[in-house]
Amino acid sequence: MSIVTTSRTATRLDELADAGRGALVGYLPVGFPDVARSVEAVTTMVDAGVDVVEIGVPYTDPVMDGPVIQRAAEAALAGGARLRDVLTVVEAVAEHSGGSVPTLVMSYYNPVLRYGVEAFARDLAAAGGAGMITPDLIPDEAAEWVEAADAHELDKVYLVAPSSTPERLRLTAGASRGFVYAASTMGVTGTRESVGQRAEELVAATRAAGARHVCVGLGVSTGDQSAEVGRYADGVIVGSALVRTLLTDEPWADRLDALGKVTGELAAGVARARTTEGAS
Amino acid sequence: MPEQPEQPVRDALTETLAHQVTEKLADVQGPYFGQFGGRYVPEALIAALDELETEFRKAQGDPGFAAELSQLHRDYTGRPSPLTEVPRFAAHVAGPDADGEAPVRVFLKREDLNHTGSHKINNVLGQALLVKRMGKSRVIAETGAGQHGVATATAAALLGLECVVYMGEEDTRRQALNVARMELLGATVVPVTIGTRTLKDAINEALRDWVTNVDHTHYLLGTVTGPHPFPEMVREFHRIIGEEAREQVLERVGRLPDVVAACVGGGSNALGLFNAFLDDDGVALYGFEAGGEGIESGRHAARFSGGAPGVLHGARSYLLQDDDGQTRPSHSISAGLDYPSVGPAHSWLHDIGRATYEPVTDAEAMEAFQLLCRTEGIIPAIESAHALAGALRVGRRLAEAGRSDQVLLVNLSGRGDKDVATAARWFGLLEDDAAEGDQ
């Protein structure tokens, strides 16, 4: 097994921490409404202040996703989106940002398994991707992915949840590279009124279990929420609130404007989180 | 979406050959059955799965649990279920117009006579007792045709648990009577309106509910699929089918059957029956999958003939999928077999060559359905009719090979009351208007 000492995502999180702030991690699915426009949407999100990009792979059975992301994934699949299209978006982000924005793929396991785990890791690394977030793959089942990710120096981002025991937190923290994805609440993706105290407790427990970087996802949709979470987490992960801006009948240019505006508000929230005005 | 015919991948065959397995096949424990099974689920569910496994292992070692369950089997379900020999049906092995001595003997294990009308109650009662022990107050379940939903609603009523059943919107329309039955029993039925709106999507929605409410909710999964410990635990709650049948055949015939057959959707009735014979080398095991409109049509649920290993709903197993790893929709006239994956233990038994899996088309199943009705006065579930059609096929092969005195044991996993409208439409027994009204 090769030893990987650096993670591009972790390096970026450290740089941002040195600058006194956490990261905004933005999620969009590939192929919604089509591959070309999903590239436009992701670059719009980058220009509006996202620090780390998460590209979702549409899947027929997304058990961790709520209605917003389900609808976008369903439309992307109906439009013929393929796993290999994610590589197109990863390349586009790398080119657009000059390599400064780490890009992670978020995929349920079966599309990757079918593509070939080693082949996918190889192609993702070649496209300039930083790693993969695996919502239905726990470290216990990940031997094949671990081998491929290590060989190609990719980040392995696993999830932890408020239900995770200290033992599971240690296992997951030890197996992760890049960061640990802390689910703020028990549930699926989607916007929520408040993020809740359990998220902060989970971040602290995950750090205590050995994680160097912990980002929080599920439920964040406003600048105030990103300011609240950005105070204690290394990164704030936002998905549904961004996807929602694209799920309207407005002209495409207006949807991109809406996406940029929401991204900007979330980025501003993260930027002010650790300053004196802080979170409201 | 490109839909290319898939060939089963058999590259792990050599690693899992039966002779390398040291323990008895019947007692293999999860999480893995050969290369299949596991826990491909969000981390949020791991604590609940661990708790469930711990409670299940505790119950396995507790005579009090066994006594409570066996009392329910006897006084509530009506076990042991009978074994019925069906000579007039068996005569048709010799051909459609056969008249005279049957070349084989066919025995049916009558799970259709259980309370709620199918084998499903065995598993539901076992899990519901575990729910009480875990101190949880709410159960959720998925259902396709409604059999598992009805069984779950029944156990929830019996034990005073809140019950929510997820059912594809398409299925709630096709099985409106079963929706009413669940509601009569006090359950809430939630129609699922995303994806293909069938069983697969009902499972997705149940998993989302479970992730959200896991602290007080148990997911009462209805078959031998899903993440560990479900495949092993559900097999254990159904192993009584095979244990009873084995004794009954020995008593009746004086020896073990030559062939044991069952239909395979998720595969719980089949595994429950097979399990008692897994370590009897002389007993051939046959699982019959839904061949739908034929493998070449692409409209089927034959995972072994038309699928490949993959991961769905928490387990690695054979799976209908396209070449991008997306789940392909399944099709069967029988809602209970209409599922794109199969229990991991079946994938293992397939790969080690211990059981043989063959598709049976809608048309073959319906022919056997009618045959059993008319020769024996038993209306089978259309699911079980697949096993009957498969048994006729195997019986013919044996007769052609000149094997006499063969004994076939078939699991009649459920009764056909729920399927009367479907069958009436199939055989043109209803006026069009009346048939429409049943949809």
Interface residues (C-beta under 8 A of the other chain):
Chain A: Y59 T60 D61 P62 V63 M64 G66 P67 Q70 E74 L77 G80 R82 L83 Y109 N110 P111 V112 L113 R114 Y115 P135 D136 L137 I138 D140 E141 Y158 L159 V160 A161 P162 S163 S164 T165 R168 T172 A183 M186 G187 V188
Chain B: M1 G38 R39 Y40 V41 P42 E43 A44 L45 I46 A47 A48 D50 I194 G195 K200 D201 N204 L207 R208 V211 T212 N213 V214 D215 G310 V311 L312 H313 G314 L319 Q321 D323 D324 G325 Q326 T327
